[in-house]
Each structure stands twice: as C-alpha cells, then as structure tokens.
Amino acid sequence: MKHILVTGATGQLGKEVVNALLKQTPAGAISVLVRDAAKAADLKAKGVDIRVGSYDDEASLVNAFKGIDSLYFVSGSDIANRSRQHENVVKAAKEAQVKHVVYTSFQRRNETASSPVAAVSAGHLVAEEALKKSGLAYTILKHGLYMDMLPVFLGEKILESGQIYQPAGDGKTAYTLRKDLAEAGAAILTTEGHENKTYEAYAGTTYSYPEIAKIMGSISGREISYVSPTADEYINTLTGAGMPMEYARMFAGFGEAIRQGEFADTSNFIETILGRKPVTAEEYLKEIYKAS
C-alpha cells in the first residue's frame, strides 16, 4: 500500500486533504509533517503517523520523508522566505527517495516581475522549477484563488455597511473552494497516471465583484454596492484602519491582479477529477451568511 505524507497538516488545506484521505485510505498509510506535534493530537488519535519537521531545516525534512511514496507538498506561508524553504523540501524529497510529489501552486497568467502578485508568485515558480529539474515524479496543481478568501475580501462588516470595497474593477475570478481542491488532491494521491503533469486546478465559473454584490444582495435582502478605488486609495484606507502596510499592499496586489484578469481563466478540473461540479460562489456565500 502506498504511504502518503501531507505537509502543513494542521493548516486549513492540509487538514482537509488528510480528512479526505481518511475516507479512502487506512490511517496507518498516512503521515503528516508538522512543526508542533501537540497541534496534531487529533490526527494522532485517529491513527495518523505524526512526523516533526520544518521547511527551514532540510535535515529534519529528509528524516520525515523517509519511507514515503507520495508527498503532498503544501506551499509555505512565509512569503519572504519560502523560495529557499521550497528548495529545501524538493532537495529533501529527492534525498529521501520520495516517489511522487504533488505540489500546491497557484493560477496565474503573468509570471514576470510586473505581476501585481509577483512577491507571492516567486516561491511558487521556484518550487515548480526545482521539481521539474529534480528528476522526481511530480504533479503541479495550479490552485485557483480560494473561495474561502471571499469573506476576507468582502470584509467583516459587509452586511452592516452594504458595500464591497475592492480595487478590482470588473475583473473576474474563478474562485475555487479549498475543500474541493483538497478532495481533488486526495484523489490524485490515491490514483495513478498523474506523474509529471500540471493541472489547471480551478473552477469553471468566474465572478466579478459586481456579480458578487448581486449575490450578497440576494442573500441579505438588501442592496449591496460595489466601490472600486485605486490601489493607493485602498492601501491608505486599510492602513488608516490599522492594517500593517505589508498586508495592505498584498491585498491591493490581489485586487489589481483580479482587475488585470490574472485569475479569469476557467477549468473543468474539479469535475474531471471528482466527477461532480465544484461548489459555486452562490452556494458557498449562502452557507456562510445564512445565519446573518
């Protein structure tokens, strides 16, 4: 039986992948990589093998990856350092003789320094290149922008203010639910024929913020407007409300990327891999805001 290891298993994506795997694979065939074993106590109780390591420590990764057939490699969250971290993971996987690496990359059109999200994309591009040069069998999943981020982009007070404030113009996005992507990742880990392939892992429907405003209006029973400021105006508004400049610029970058159509391509990936349609923005937002 194939032995699978999932990194970032106490994070949102990694935990969803483990949950999906547990529905089709014995717990004894699943390992997880965590920095703090105590945070994975619930997984240990289910029979999952807990291995401790850090993307910053290549030796710890080599030790954690020993005996692993398939590695689900969740991209790091430390934007400033993850290029080096991602190289560590690939080197360790090769040294530990992992047979197959599935990497969570991201959807994009522009891979140059002119991209509004160039700082975010850099680590992904490094990981993809390292995998392709490593000699390891790999699968690259170009994840769409997570639908789960919509409430964050809309803001905590969306229903109170009645306004969406994003510097995204009329740009469209193929928002994709994290859980759908996790289930698809688990399916790839447990089936054959995915080696040395890159999948456009996002939904088949796109939404603009004007369309999201209409959906939110239907859910809330009130009019929801959409205001699209310039990036500078947006950053000033966020920092004026107390958000650190680093995060304000990152959020503005995603808004500008949406404006430029960076996430506007569509794919039938979820339907092909899982045999069902992905969750729509209407379904997700209704579920999230129904109690409100």
Beta strands, then each sheet from edge to edge (+ up, - down):
strand 1: 4-7
strand 2: 30-34
strand 3: 49-52
strand 4: 70-73
strand 5: 100-106
strand 6: 137-143
strand 7: 163-165
strand 8: 172-173
strand 9: 197-201
strand 10: 207-208
strand 11: 225-227
sheet 1: 3+ 2+ 1+ 4+ 5+ 6+ 9+
sheet 2: 7+ 11+
sheet 3: 8+ 10-
end
